[in-house]
Amino acid sequence: MQKELDKYELELEKRLKILKECQEKKSLKSCLKCKEILECSIRKEYVDAVYLSMNKGQSGGFEF
């Protein structure tokens, strides 16, 4: 039985897809090799989505 994804997990999947498309377009396997890493809005939105999916939109810590 497959778990239904919540809105945070759905957003994370969406942002991961966008991030991977960007990496493919630039022929990179990791954002760490990209010269735009520090200013990249795609990576920032992905990192934000990861954080929100971990804490389910609540401020403060999160559980593993």
mmCIF file of the N, C-alpha and C atoms, coordinates in Angstrom:
data_MODEL
# 
_entry.id   MODEL 
# 
loop_
_atom_site.group_PDB 
_atom_site.id 
_atom_site.type_symbol 
_atom_site.label_atom_id 
_atom_site.label_alt_id 
_atom_site.label_comp_id 
_atom_site.label_asym_id 
_atom_site.label_entity_id 
_atom_site.label_seq_id 
_atom_site.pdbx_PDB_ins_code 
_atom_site.Cartn_x 
_atom_site.Cartn_y 
_atom_site.Cartn_z 
_atom_site.occupancy 
_atom_site.B_iso_or_equiv 
_atom_site.pdbx_formal_charge 
_atom_site.auth_seq_id 
_atom_site.auth_comp_id 
_atom_site.auth_asym_id 
_atom_site.auth_atom_id 
_atom_site.pdbx_PDB_model_num 
ATOM 1   N N  . MET A 1 1  ? 0.837  -1.185 0.000   1.00 0.00 ? 1  MET A N  1 
ATOM 2   C CA . MET A 1 1  ? 0.000  0.000  0.000   1.00 0.00 ? 1  MET A CA 1 
ATOM 3   C C  . MET A 1 1  ? 0.880  1.247  0.000   1.00 0.00 ? 1  MET A C  1 
ATOM 4   N N  . GLN A 1 2  ? 0.616  2.137  -0.908  1.00 0.00 ? 2  GLN A N  1 
ATOM 5   C CA . GLN A 1 2  ? 1.438  3.336  -1.051  1.00 0.00 ? 2  GLN A CA 1 
ATOM 6   C C  . GLN A 1 2  ? 0.890  4.460  -0.183  1.00 0.00 ? 2  GLN A C  1 
ATOM 7   N N  . LYS A 1 3  ? 1.790  5.158  0.506   1.00 0.00 ? 3  LYS A N  1 
ATOM 8   C CA . LYS A 1 3  ? 1.413  6.271  1.367   1.00 0.00 ? 3  LYS A CA 1 
ATOM 9   C C  . LYS A 1 3  ? 1.015  7.471  0.510   1.00 0.00 ? 3  LYS A C  1 
ATOM 10  N N  . GLU A 1 4  ? -0.066 8.133  0.894   1.00 0.00 ? 4  GLU A N  1 
ATOM 11  C CA . GLU A 1 4  ? -0.487 9.342  0.190   1.00 0.00 ? 4  GLU A CA 1 
ATOM 12  C C  . GLU A 1 4  ? 0.403  10.497 0.627   1.00 0.00 ? 4  GLU A C  1 
ATOM 13  N N  . LEU A 1 5  ? 0.903  11.248 -0.340  1.00 0.00 ? 5  LEU A N  1 
ATOM 14  C CA . LEU A 1 5  ? 1.799  12.353 -0.039  1.00 0.00 ? 5  LEU A CA 1 
ATOM 15  C C  . LEU A 1 5  ? 1.016  13.568 0.426   1.00 0.00 ? 5  LEU A C  1 
ATOM 16  N N  . ASP A 1 6  ? 1.565  14.278 1.424   1.00 0.00 ? 6  ASP A N  1 
ATOM 17  C CA . ASP A 1 6  ? 0.925  15.508 1.858   1.00 0.00 ? 6  ASP A CA 1 
ATOM 18  C C  . ASP A 1 6  ? 1.406  16.665 0.974   1.00 0.00 ? 6  ASP A C  1 
ATOM 19  N N  . LYS A 1 7  ? 0.872  17.844 1.208   1.00 0.00 ? 7  LYS A N  1 
ATOM 20  C CA . LYS A 1 7  ? 1.190  18.983 0.343   1.00 0.00 ? 7  LYS A CA 1 
ATOM 21  C C  . LYS A 1 7  ? 2.673  19.349 0.381   1.00 0.00 ? 7  LYS A C  1 
ATOM 22  N N  . TYR A 1 8  ? 3.339  19.100 1.503   1.00 0.00 ? 8  TYR A N  1 
ATOM 23  C CA . TYR A 1 8  ? 4.763  19.419 1.614   1.00 0.00 ? 8  TYR A CA 1 
ATOM 24  C C  . TYR A 1 8  ? 5.603  18.434 0.801   1.00 0.00 ? 8  TYR A C  1 
ATOM 25  N N  . GLU A 1 9  ? 5.218  17.175 0.846   1.00 0.00 ? 9  GLU A N  1 
ATOM 26  C CA . GLU A 1 9  ? 5.932  16.155 0.073   1.00 0.00 ? 9  GLU A CA 1 
ATOM 27  C C  . GLU A 1 9  ? 5.704  16.343 -1.424  1.00 0.00 ? 9  GLU A C  1 
ATOM 28  N N  . LEU A 1 10 ? 4.493  16.740 -1.800  1.00 0.00 ? 10 LEU A N  1 
ATOM 29  C CA . LEU A 1 10 ? 4.210  17.012 -3.212  1.00 0.00 ? 10 LEU A CA 1 
ATOM 30  C C  . LEU A 1 10 ? 5.042  18.186 -3.719  1.00 0.00 ? 10 LEU A C  1 
ATOM 31  N N  . GLU A 1 11 ? 5.151  19.222 -2.903  1.00 0.00 ? 11 GLU A N  1 
ATOM 32  C CA . GLU A 1 11 ? 5.957  20.389 -3.277  1.00 0.00 ? 11 GLU A CA 1 
ATOM 33  C C  . GLU A 1 11 ? 7.424  19.994 -3.388  1.00 0.00 ? 11 GLU A C  1 
ATOM 34  N N  . LEU A 1 12 ? 7.889  19.159 -2.483  1.00 0.00 ? 12 LEU A N  1 
ATOM 35  C CA . LEU A 1 12 ? 9.274  18.686 -2.531  1.00 0.00 ? 12 LEU A CA 1 
ATOM 36  C C  . LEU A 1 12 ? 9.539  17.926 -3.828  1.00 0.00 ? 12 LEU A C  1 
ATOM 37  N N  . GLU A 1 13 ? 8.639  17.042 -4.208  1.00 0.00 ? 13 GLU A N  1 
ATOM 38  C CA . GLU A 1 13 ? 8.798  16.290 -5.464  1.00 0.00 ? 13 GLU A CA 1 
ATOM 39  C C  . GLU A 1 13 ? 8.856  17.238 -6.659  1.00 0.00 ? 13 GLU A C  1 
ATOM 40  N N  . LYS A 1 14 ? 8.002  18.247 -6.646  1.00 0.00 ? 14 LYS A N  1 
ATOM 41  C CA . LYS A 1 14 ? 7.971  19.233 -7.737  1.00 0.00 ? 14 LYS A CA 1 
ATOM 42  C C  . LYS A 1 14 ? 9.304  19.975 -7.819  1.00 0.00 ? 14 LYS A C  1 
ATOM 43  N N  . ARG A 1 15 ? 9.800  20.436 -6.671  1.00 0.00 ? 15 ARG A N  1 
ATOM 44  C CA . ARG A 1 15 ? 11.064 21.193 -6.649  1.00 0.00 ? 15 ARG A CA 1 
ATOM 45  C C  . ARG A 1 15 ? 12.246 20.312 -7.027  1.00 0.00 ? 15 ARG A C  1 
ATOM 46  N N  . LEU A 1 16 ? 12.226 19.043 -6.629  1.00 0.00 ? 16 LEU A N  1 
ATOM 47  C CA . LEU A 1 16 ? 13.302 18.121 -6.986  1.00 0.00 ? 16 LEU A CA 1 
ATOM 48  C C  . LEU A 1 16 ? 13.329 17.899 -8.496  1.00 0.00 ? 16 LEU A C  1 
ATOM 49  N N  . LYS A 1 17 ? 12.173 17.766 -9.099  1.00 0.00 ? 17 LYS A N  1 
ATOM 50  C CA . LYS A 1 17 ? 12.101 17.594 -10.552 1.00 0.00 ? 17 LYS A CA 1 
ATOM 51  C C  . LYS A 1 17 ? 12.693 18.805 -11.270 1.00 0.00 ? 17 LYS A C  1 
ATOM 52  N N  . ILE A 1 18 ? 12.340 19.996 -10.825 1.00 0.00 ? 18 ILE A N  1 
ATOM 53  C CA . ILE A 1 18 ? 12.866 21.231 -11.427 1.00 0.00 ? 18 ILE A CA 1 
ATOM 54  C C  . ILE A 1 18 ? 14.376 21.294 -11.260 1.00 0.00 ? 18 ILE A C  1 
ATOM 55  N N  . LEU A 1 19 ? 14.863 20.946 -10.071 1.00 0.00 ? 19 LEU A N  1 
ATOM 56  C CA . LEU A 1 19 ? 16.305 20.959 -9.796  1.00 0.00 ? 19 LEU A CA 1 
ATOM 57  C C  . LEU A 1 19 ? 17.044 19.983 -10.707 1.00 0.00 ? 19 LEU A C  1 
ATOM 58  N N  . LYS A 1 20 ? 16.526 18.769 -10.837 1.00 0.00 ? 20 LYS A N  1 
ATOM 59  C CA . LYS A 1 20 ? 17.172 17.760 -11.689 1.00 0.00 ? 20 LYS A CA 1 
ATOM 60  C C  . LYS A 1 20 ? 17.167 18.182 -13.159 1.00 0.00 ? 20 LYS A C  1 
ATOM 61  N N  . GLU A 1 21 ? 16.091 18.818 -13.599 1.00 0.00 ? 21 GLU A N  1 
ATOM 62  C CA . GLU A 1 21 ? 16.041 19.319 -14.976 1.00 0.00 ? 21 GLU A CA 1 
ATOM 63  C C  . GLU A 1 21 ? 17.115 20.377 -15.206 1.00 0.00 ? 21 GLU A C  1 
ATOM 64  N N  . CYS A 1 22 ? 17.309 21.237 -14.233 1.00 0.00 ? 22 CYS A N  1 
ATOM 65  C CA . CYS A 1 22 ? 18.353 22.262 -14.341 1.00 0.00 ? 22 CYS A CA 1 
ATOM 66  C C  . CYS A 1 22 ? 19.739 21.614 -14.407 1.00 0.00 ? 22 CYS A C  1 
ATOM 67  N N  . GLN A 1 23 ? 19.981 20.637 -13.546 1.00 0.00 ? 23 GLN A N  1 
ATOM 68  C CA . GLN A 1 23 ? 21.267 19.938 -13.551 1.00 0.00 ? 23 GLN A CA 1 
ATOM 69  C C  . GLN A 1 23 ? 21.514 19.269 -14.898 1.00 0.00 ? 23 GLN A C  1 
ATOM 70  N N  . GLU A 1 24 ? 20.491 18.622 -15.439 1.00 0.00 ? 24 GLU A N  1 
ATOM 71  C CA . GLU A 1 24 ? 20.635 17.958 -16.739 1.00 0.00 ? 24 GLU A CA 1 
ATOM 72  C C  . GLU A 1 24 ? 20.935 18.975 -17.836 1.00 0.00 ? 24 GLU A C  1 
ATOM 73  N N  . LYS A 1 25 ? 20.223 20.102 -17.801 1.00 0.00 ? 25 LYS A N  1 
ATOM 74  C CA . LYS A 1 25 ? 20.422 21.144 -18.804 1.00 0.00 ? 25 LYS A CA 1 
ATOM 75  C C  . LYS A 1 25 ? 21.864 21.660 -18.785 1.00 0.00 ? 25 LYS A C  1 
ATOM 76  N N  . LYS A 1 26 ? 22.454 21.696 -17.590 1.00 0.00 ? 26 LYS A N  1 
ATOM 77  C CA . LYS A 1 26 ? 23.826 22.195 -17.438 1.00 0.00 ? 26 LYS A CA 1 
ATOM 78  C C  . LYS A 1 26 ? 24.856 21.069 -17.439 1.00 0.00 ? 26 LYS A C  1 
ATOM 79  N N  . SER A 1 27 ? 24.413 19.847 -17.696 1.00 0.00 ? 27 SER A N  1 
ATOM 80  C CA . SER A 1 27 ? 25.280 18.655 -17.708 1.00 0.00 ? 27 SER A CA 1 
ATOM 81  C C  . SER A 1 27 ? 26.026 18.486 -16.387 1.00 0.00 ? 27 SER A C  1 
ATOM 82  N N  . LEU A 1 28 ? 25.301 18.652 -15.293 1.00 0.00 ? 28 LEU A N  1 
ATOM 83  C CA . LEU A 1 28 ? 25.880 18.496 -13.961 1.00 0.00 ? 28 LEU A CA 1 
ATOM 84  C C  . LEU A 1 28 ? 25.166 17.377 -13.221 1.00 0.00 ? 28 LEU A C  1 
ATOM 85  N N  . LYS A 1 29 ? 25.890 16.712 -12.332 1.00 0.00 ? 29 LYS A N  1 
ATOM 86  C CA . LYS A 1 29 ? 25.281 15.692 -11.480 1.00 0.00 ? 29 LYS A CA 1 
ATOM 87  C C  . LYS A 1 29 ? 25.009 16.241 -10.090 1.00 0.00 ? 29 LYS A C  1 
ATOM 88  N N  . SER A 1 30 ? 25.514 17.428 -9.806  1.00 0.00 ? 30 SER A N  1 
ATOM 89  C CA . SER A 1 30 ? 25.365 18.034 -8.493  1.00 0.00 ? 30 SER A CA 1 
ATOM 90  C C  . SER A 1 30 ? 25.380 19.555 -8.633  1.00 0.00 ? 30 SER A C  1 
ATOM 91  N N  . CYS A 1 31 ? 24.636 20.210 -7.767  1.00 0.00 ? 31 CYS A N  1 
ATOM 92  C CA . CYS A 1 31 ? 24.645 21.677 -7.755  1.00 0.00 ? 31 CYS A CA 1 
ATOM 93  C C  . CYS A 1 31 ? 25.985 22.216 -7.247  1.00 0.00 ? 31 CYS A C  1 
ATOM 94  N N  . LEU A 1 32 ? 26.721 21.402 -6.521  1.00 0.00 ? 32 LEU A N  1 
ATOM 95  C CA . LEU A 1 32 ? 27.972 21.859 -5.940  1.00 0.00 ? 32 LEU A CA 1 
ATOM 96  C C  . LEU A 1 32 ? 29.001 22.275 -6.994  1.00 0.00 ? 32 LEU A C  1 
ATOM 97  N N  . LYS A 1 33 ? 28.868 21.760 -8.195  1.00 0.00 ? 33 LYS A N  1 
ATOM 98  C CA . LYS A 1 33 ? 29.804 22.106 -9.264  1.00 0.00 ? 33 LYS A CA 1 
ATOM 99  C C  . LYS A 1 33 ? 29.320 23.288 -10.104 1.00 0.00 ? 33 LYS A C  1 
ATOM 100 N N  . CYS A 1 34 ? 28.150 23.827 -9.774  1.00 0.00 ? 34 CYS A N  1 
ATOM 101 C CA . CYS A 1 34 ? 27.566 24.928 -10.542 1.00 0.00 ? 34 CYS A CA 1 
ATOM 102 C C  . CYS A 1 34 ? 28.093 26.269 -10.014 1.00 0.00 ? 34 CYS A C  1 
ATOM 103 N N  . LYS A 1 35 ? 28.478 27.138 -10.926 1.00 0.00 ? 35 LYS A N  1 
ATOM 104 C CA . LYS A 1 35 ? 29.007 28.440 -10.527 1.00 0.00 ? 35 LYS A CA 1 
ATOM 105 C C  . LYS A 1 35 ? 27.936 29.354 -9.929  1.00 0.00 ? 35 LYS A C  1 
ATOM 106 N N  . GLU A 1 36 ? 26.668 29.015 -10.120 1.00 0.00 ? 36 GLU A N  1 
ATOM 107 C CA . GLU A 1 36 ? 25.568 29.847 -9.630  1.00 0.00 ? 36 GLU A CA 1 
ATOM 108 C C  . GLU A 1 36 ? 24.986 29.351 -8.305  1.00 0.00 ? 36 GLU A C  1 
ATOM 109 N N  . ILE A 1 37 ? 25.631 28.401 -7.671  1.00 0.00 ? 37 ILE A N  1 
ATOM 110 C CA . ILE A 1 37 ? 25.062 27.741 -6.495  1.00 0.00 ? 37 ILE A CA 1 
ATOM 111 C C  . ILE A 1 37 ? 24.647 28.717 -5.391  1.00 0.00 ? 37 ILE A C  1 
ATOM 112 N N  . LEU A 1 38 ? 25.426 29.736 -5.135  1.00 0.00 ? 38 LEU A N  1 
ATOM 113 C CA . LEU A 1 38 ? 25.120 30.641 -4.026  1.00 0.00 ? 38 LEU A CA 1 
ATOM 114 C C  . LEU A 1 38 ? 23.968 31.590 -4.327  1.00 0.00 ? 38 LEU A C  1 
ATOM 115 N N  . GLU A 1 39 ? 23.698 31.851 -5.596  1.00 0.00 ? 39 GLU A N  1 
ATOM 116 C CA . GLU A 1 39 ? 22.628 32.769 -5.976  1.00 0.00 ? 39 GLU A CA 1 
ATOM 117 C C  . GLU A 1 39 ? 21.436 32.058 -6.613  1.00 0.00 ? 39 GLU A C  1 
ATOM 118 N N  . CYS A 1 40 ? 21.433 30.763 -6.640  1.00 0.00 ? 40 CYS A N  1 
ATOM 119 C CA . CYS A 1 40 ? 20.451 29.992 -7.394  1.00 0.00 ? 40 CYS A CA 1 
ATOM 120 C C  . CYS A 1 40 ? 19.093 29.927 -6.688  1.00 0.00 ? 40 CYS A C  1 
ATOM 121 N N  . SER A 1 41 ? 18.066 30.467 -7.331  1.00 0.00 ? 41 SER A N  1 
ATOM 122 C CA . SER A 1 41 ? 16.719 30.438 -6.754  1.00 0.00 ? 41 SER A CA 1 
ATOM 123 C C  . SER A 1 41 ? 16.115 29.031 -6.821  1.00 0.00 ? 41 SER A C  1 
ATOM 124 N N  . ILE A 1 42 ? 16.480 28.251 -7.835  1.00 0.00 ? 42 ILE A N  1 
ATOM 125 C CA . ILE A 1 42 ? 15.964 26.879 -7.949  1.00 0.00 ? 42 ILE A CA 1 
ATOM 126 C C  . ILE A 1 42 ? 16.453 26.047 -6.769  1.00 0.00 ? 42 ILE A C  1 
ATOM 127 N N  . ARG A 1 43 ? 17.742 26.144 -6.471  1.00 0.00 ? 43 ARG A N  1 
ATOM 128 C CA . ARG A 1 43 ? 18.302 25.386 -5.343  1.00 0.00 ? 43 ARG A CA 1 
ATOM 129 C C  . ARG A 1 43 ? 17.728 25.872 -4.026  1.00 0.00 ? 43 ARG A C  1 
ATOM 130 N N  . LYS A 1 44 ? 17.565 27.171 -3.852  1.00 0.00 ? 44 LYS A N  1 
ATOM 131 C CA . LYS A 1 44 ? 17.002 27.723 -2.622  1.00 0.00 ? 44 LYS A CA 1 
ATOM 132 C C  . LYS A 1 44 ? 15.571 27.221 -2.421  1.00 0.00 ? 44 LYS A C  1 
ATOM 133 N N  . GLU A 1 45 ? 14.778 27.226 -3.478  1.00 0.00 ? 45 GLU A N  1 
ATOM 134 C CA . GLU A 1 45 ? 13.397 26.743 -3.368  1.00 0.00 ? 45 GLU A CA 1 
ATOM 135 C C  . GLU A 1 45 ? 13.357 25.253 -3.040  1.00 0.00 ? 45 GLU A C  1 
ATOM 136 N N  . TYR A 1 46 ? 14.307 24.495 -3.578  1.00 0.00 ? 46 TYR A N  1 
ATOM 137 C CA . TYR A 1 46 ? 14.392 23.067 -3.259  1.00 0.00 ? 46 TYR A CA 1 
ATOM 138 C C  . TYR A 1 46 ? 14.761 22.873 -1.783  1.00 0.00 ? 46 TYR A C  1 
ATOM 139 N N  . VAL A 1 47 ? 15.766 23.583 -1.317  1.00 0.00 ? 47 VAL A N  1 
ATOM 140 C CA . VAL A 1 47 ? 16.187 23.468 0.091   1.00 0.00 ? 47 VAL A CA 1 
ATOM 141 C C  . VAL A 1 47 ? 15.034 23.865 1.015   1.00 0.00 ? 47 VAL A C  1 
ATOM 142 N N  . ASP A 1 48 ? 14.329 24.936 0.676   1.00 0.00 ? 48 ASP A N  1 
ATOM 143 C CA . ASP A 1 48 ? 13.174 25.356 1.478   1.00 0.00 ? 48 ASP A CA 1 
ATOM 144 C C  . ASP A 1 48 ? 12.107 24.264 1.499   1.00 0.00 ? 48 ASP A C  1 
ATOM 145 N N  . ALA A 1 49 ? 11.862 23.626 0.354   1.00 0.00 ? 49 ALA A N  1 
ATOM 146 C CA . ALA A 1 49 ? 10.868 22.554 0.273   1.00 0.00 ? 49 ALA A CA 1 
ATOM 147 C C  . ALA A 1 49 ? 11.297 21.347 1.115   1.00 0.00 ? 49 ALA A C  1 
ATOM 148 N N  . VAL A 1 50 ? 12.582 21.045 1.136   1.00 0.00 ? 50 VAL A N  1 
ATOM 149 C CA . VAL A 1 50 ? 13.097 19.953 1.973   1.00 0.00 ? 50 VAL A CA 1 
ATOM 150 C C  . VAL A 1 50 ? 12.807 20.266 3.438   1.00 0.00 ? 50 VAL A C  1 
ATOM 151 N N  . TYR A 1 51 ? 13.142 21.463 3.855   1.00 0.00 ? 51 TYR A N  1 
ATOM 152 C CA . TYR A 1 51 ? 12.932 21.856 5.250   1.00 0.00 ? 51 TYR A CA 1 
ATOM 153 C C  . TYR A 1 51 ? 11.448 21.780 5.611   1.00 0.00 ? 51 TYR A C  1 
ATOM 154 N N  . LEU A 1 52 ? 10.583 22.333 4.753   1.00 0.00 ? 52 LEU A N  1 
ATOM 155 C CA . LEU A 1 52 ? 9.143  22.310 5.030   1.00 0.00 ? 52 LEU A CA 1 
ATOM 156 C C  . LEU A 1 52 ? 8.590  20.890 5.066   1.00 0.00 ? 52 LEU A C  1 
ATOM 157 N N  . SER A 1 53 ? 9.104  20.014 4.214   1.00 0.00 ? 53 SER A N  1 
ATOM 158 C CA . SER A 1 53 ? 8.616  18.636 4.218   1.00 0.00 ? 53 SER A CA 1 
ATOM 159 C C  . SER A 1 53 ? 9.050  17.904 5.490   1.00 0.00 ? 53 SER A C  1 
ATOM 160 N N  . MET A 1 54 ? 10.169 18.311 6.043   1.00 0.00 ? 54 MET A N  1 
ATOM 161 C CA . MET A 1 54 ? 10.662 17.667 7.264   1.00 0.00 ? 54 MET A CA 1 
ATOM 162 C C  . MET A 1 54 ? 9.922  18.158 8.507   1.00 0.00 ? 54 MET A C  1 
ATOM 163 N N  . ASN A 1 55 ? 9.544  19.438 8.522   1.00 0.00 ? 55 ASN A N  1 
ATOM 164 C CA . ASN A 1 55 ? 8.872  19.959 9.716   1.00 0.00 ? 55 ASN A CA 1 
ATOM 165 C C  . ASN A 1 55 ? 7.382  20.212 9.492   1.00 0.00 ? 55 ASN A C  1 
ATOM 166 N N  . LYS A 1 56 ? 6.880  19.826 8.316   1.00 0.00 ? 56 LYS A N  1 
ATOM 167 C CA . LYS A 1 56 ? 5.456  19.936 7.959   1.00 0.00 ? 56 LYS A CA 1 
ATOM 168 C C  . LYS A 1 56 ? 4.902  21.344 8.162   1.00 0.00 ? 56 LYS A C  1 
ATOM 169 N N  . GLY A 1 57 ? 5.737  22.350 7.837   1.00 0.00 ? 57 GLY A N  1 
ATOM 170 C CA . GLY A 1 57 ? 5.276  23.738 7.884   1.00 0.00 ? 57 GLY A CA 1 
ATOM 171 C C  . GLY A 1 57 ? 5.309  24.378 9.251   1.00 0.00 ? 57 GLY A C  1 
ATOM 172 N N  . GLN A 1 58 ? 5.738  23.642 10.256  1.00 0.00 ? 58 GLN A N  1 
ATOM 173 C CA . GLN A 1 58 ? 5.821  24.197 11.601  1.00 0.00 ? 58 GLN A CA 1 
ATOM 174 C C  . GLN A 1 58 ? 7.176  24.844 11.806  1.00 0.00 ? 58 GLN A C  1 
ATOM 175 N N  . SER A 1 59 ? 7.218  25.951 12.518  1.00 0.00 ? 59 SER A N  1 
ATOM 176 C CA . SER A 1 59 ? 8.511  26.563 12.807  1.00 0.00 ? 59 SER A CA 1 
ATOM 177 C C  . SER A 1 59 ? 9.210  25.740 13.872  1.00 0.00 ? 59 SER A C  1 
ATOM 178 N N  . GLY A 1 60 ? 10.501 25.850 13.909  1.00 0.00 ? 60 GLY A N  1 
ATOM 179 C CA . GLY A 1 60 ? 11.264 25.100 14.901  1.00 0.00 ? 60 GLY A CA 1 
ATOM 180 C C  . GLY A 1 60 ? 11.877 23.852 14.296  1.00 0.00 ? 60 GLY A C  1 
ATOM 181 N N  . GLY A 1 61 ? 12.084 22.861 15.112  1.00 0.00 ? 61 GLY A N  1 
ATOM 182 C CA . GLY A 1 61 ? 12.789 21.655 14.701  1.00 0.00 ? 61 GLY A CA 1 
ATOM 183 C C  . GLY A 1 61 ? 11.916 20.706 13.895  1.00 0.00 ? 61 GLY A C  1 
ATOM 184 N N  . PHE A 1 62 ? 12.483 19.552 13.564  1.00 0.00 ? 62 PHE A N  1 
ATOM 185 C CA . PHE A 1 62 ? 11.766 18.526 12.823  1.00 0.00 ? 62 PHE A CA 1 
ATOM 186 C C  . PHE A 1 62 ? 12.249 17.176 13.274  1.00 0.00 ? 62 PHE A C  1 
ATOM 187 N N  . GLU A 1 63 ? 11.451 16.158 12.985  1.00 0.00 ? 63 GLU A N  1 
ATOM 188 C CA . GLU A 1 63 ? 11.786 14.796 13.388  1.00 0.00 ? 63 GLU A CA 1 
ATOM 189 C C  . GLU A 1 63 ? 12.310 13.999 12.202  1.00 0.00 ? 63 GLU A C  1 
ATOM 190 N N  . PHE A 1 64 ? 13.271 13.124 12.467  1.00 0.00 ? 64 PHE A N  1 
ATOM 191 C CA . PHE A 1 64 ? 13.781 12.234 11.428  1.00 0.00 ? 64 PHE A CA 1 
ATOM 192 C C  . PHE A 1 64 ? 13.036 10.942 11.484  1.00 0.00 ? 64 PHE A C  1 
# 
